Amino acid sequence: MPKFYARRRLSILATLTGLIASAALFNGPTASAALPTPVSAATARTYLASLTVATESRTGYSRDLFPTWITISGTCDTREYILKRDGSNVVTDSACAATSGSWYSPYDGATWTAASDVDIDHLVPLAEAWDSGASRWTTAQRQAFANDVTRPQLLAVTDNVNQSKGDQDPSTWVPSRTAYVCTYVRAWVQVKYYYDLAVDSAEKSALTGHLAGC
């Protein structure tokens, strides 16, 4: 069983940021938030050093093994929750579907005014999680990972950028907008650490390099 239910070593800052973002989402008339702030580069380097390095295996993977999306609050499912959290001036109907608003994609710097142009990226992809330890989880644990709105794991981004990323790790893909790379790799390491997921050697080397520049 993965250790993430027992792990509570995340930074106080990261935890409080997630709680504040969640409160703002449903207490305010509109939402204009972003990815919960990841741990610092120094903390991410410490976390990375503790991660198990292992060869990854895709054997047995199916996206259906990670149930998405689930109800987060009221009528809002995970996608709708993140669209409200990450958008500006988002208006929703009674079913929580976004009818207007704008979304800035930090991966590529594009802004969209139609929710259909926005995907919710799993920063650590589901297939990558499977490869690095989630194959041993229960369905309930995989569902929790796939719908985690507290850790820096879900983010509204340009749909074709998300599709281009696919299931790649930072050894082969990081955001084209270089100003966001440090945030991205800090978040990646925080999520992998929290869920006790392994890294492969190329992934660890890439993360080490990126974090050195943060």
N, C-alpha and C positions, 0 to 999 in steps of 0.2 A: 504494500500500500504506500502511495506517495506520502511524504512527510508534511505536505502543505497544511493539513488541518492542525498540526501541532506547532508549525513554525509561526512565531510571532516576533521575528527579529527585524521587521521592516522599520524604517525610520519613522519617528513620530511625525515629522513634517509630511511625508508622503501619505500617511494614514489620515491626518487631519485635513489635508488638501482634498482627498477623496470625499470625506464627509461633508466638507463645506460645499463642494461642487454639487453633491447630491441634494443638500438642503436648498441651495439656490435654485436648482432646477424646478422644484415643485412649489417653492414658496413665492417666487417672483412671477410677474405677469408675462415676462419673456425670458429667454435664456440666452446668454452669450458667454459660454465657458469654453473649456478646452480639455485636452488630455490631462488627467490628474498629474501634478508635477512629479516627475521621477526623482529617485534618489540622486544625490550629487555624484559627480564623476569619481570622486575619491571613494565614496561608498560603493559605487558600481565596480570599481577596480577591485575592492576587497571582496565583494560578492563573486565576481568573475573568478578570482583566484581559488575560491572554495568549490566551484562547480565541478562535477565529475566530467571528465573528458572520455567520450565513448563513441564508437562507431554507430551510426544511425541505421535503423531498419524501417522500411515502409510496409513490411509484410502485414497483411490483414487490414490495412487502413481503409476506412470509408468515412466520408464526411457525415453520413447519417449516424455515426457513433458519437457525434458531438451535437446534441439537440440544440437548435436555434430556431427562432428566437423565442424567449419566454416572457411572460408578463413580469414587468418590473414594478410598476405602480399604476393603480387604477386600470385604465384601458390601454396603457402604454406598454408595448413590448420593448425588447432590448434595442432594436433598430430605432424605433420612434424616440425612445429615451435619449439615445446618443445624438440623434438629429436635433432634438430640443437643446441638449446640453451644448453641442458644438456650434449651433447656428446663431444667427443674429436676427432679432425681430421675428422669431418663428411663431406662426399662427397655426393652430391645429383644430381639426374638427372634433366632434364628439367621440370619434373612434381613435383619436390621437394621431391621425394622419396629418402630416404637414401640408398645409394648403398654400402657404407663402413663407418667405424668409430668405436668408442668404447664408451660404456656407463657404468658408475659406479653407482650402485644402493646404495644410502646411507642407505636404510632400512636394508640391509643384508650384505653389503660389497662386493657383487659380481660384476664382470665386464663382460660385454657381447660385442661381436663383430658383432652380427646380430640384426638388428632393430626388427626383429620378436620375439626376446626373451625379448623385453622391452614393458611394458605397460605404459601409461600415467595415473598416479593416480590422482584422485580428492581427495586432502588431506582431505577436508570435503566432504564425499561422497554425491552424488546427493540425495540418499534416506534419508540420515541424514538431509540434508538441507530441504527436503520436510517435514520431521517429525517436524522440529523445526521452520517453518515459511514460507518456499518457496511455500507451497500449496496455499498461498494467493497471490502469485506473478502472473504477466502476463507471457505469453510464452517468450516474448522478454527479460524480466528480468531473467527468468530461463536460457535462452540461454547465456546471458551475464555472469552469474555465472559459467556455465558449460565450458566456453571458456575463463576464466579470466587469462590472461598471465601477468598481472601487480601485483596482490596480490600473496602471497606465497600459491597458491592453486593447481597448476599443477606441477607434478614432474615425470621424467622418472625413473622407477624402474623395478626390476625383475618381469616378468609377473605373475609367480605363487605366489609370495609374495603379489602382488596387489590383486590377486584373493582370496587368503587366508584372507586378510583383509576384503574384501567385503564392507559391509556398517556399520562396527563396529565403535563405538566412543572410545575415550581413556579409558573408564572404562573397556573395554574388549580387546583392541588392541592398542599397540604402537610398533614401530620398534624393532626388536630383537637386533639390533645394538645399545647398550645403549648410545653410544656417540652421537647418533642422536636424542634421545628422547626429549631433551630440545628444540632443534630446531623445532621438530615436534609439540610439544604442544604450543610453542609460536606462530607458524604459525596457528595452529588450532584456537586459541583464536582470533588472529588478523582477520582471515577470518570471524569468527562468529560475531565479533564485527562490522566489516565493513558492513556486510550484515544484521545486526540487527536480527540475529538468536538466538533463545533461547537455553538453555542447560537444560538437565534433572538433577536431584539431584545426581545420580551416576556419571554422566559425570563431573559435577562441582567438586565433591569430588576428582575424579581422577586427574583432571587438577590442582586443588589446591595442591595436593600432589606432583605431578611432578614438578610444578613450584617452589615449596619450595626448591627443590634440584638444581635449575638452578643457 
